[in-house]
């Protein structure tokens, strides 16, 4: 007998807490940006920052 197939839906959402804490770090320094999101399956997080000189948007993801 073949295995049972379970189909689930995935919904994308964007959350903004409205808080904008200031994080200051030196170049090359590791920082921690906590996120309290919980979901099943485990959510992925993307953080954005604007480079001050060029206004270029950079992102960093964690799954």
N, C-alpha and C positions, 0 to 999 in steps of 0.2 A: 504494500500500500504506500503511495507517495506521501511525503510529509504535508502537513496542513500549512497553507499559506495564509498569513495574517497581513492585511493591508492597513496601514495607518496614514493619516494625513499630516502634512507638515505645514505649519503656518509661520510666516515671518512676521516679526513685530519689532518695532523700535521703541525703546523706552528711554526717557530722559527724566532723571529725577529732579531736574531744575537746579540742583546744586552744582557748583563749579569750583571744586577745591583747587587750590594752587599747589602744584608739585614742582619743586625745584631740584634739579640734579645736574651733575657735571657730565660732560660728554663721556660716553663709555660706561657710565655708572648704571647699575641695575636698580630699577625702582619697582615697587609693587603697587598695582592699581586694583584694589579689591572690588569685587562685583558680587552682589547678593542674589543674583538671578538663579532660580532653580527650575528645572523642567525635566521631563522624561520624554525622549532621550535627552542626554546632557546638551545644554545649549552651547553655541559658539559665541565668542565675544569679539568685538572689533572696537578698538580705541582709535580715535583720531586726534591729530594735533596739527596746528598750522605753524609752519616754520616762520618765525618772525620777520626775517629779511625779505623773503620772496613771496610770502603768503601761500606757499605750496602746501597742499593738503597731503599728509602722510597717514597711513593706517597701519595697524598692527593687529593681527588676529591670534586668537587662542581657541583651540577646540577642546 
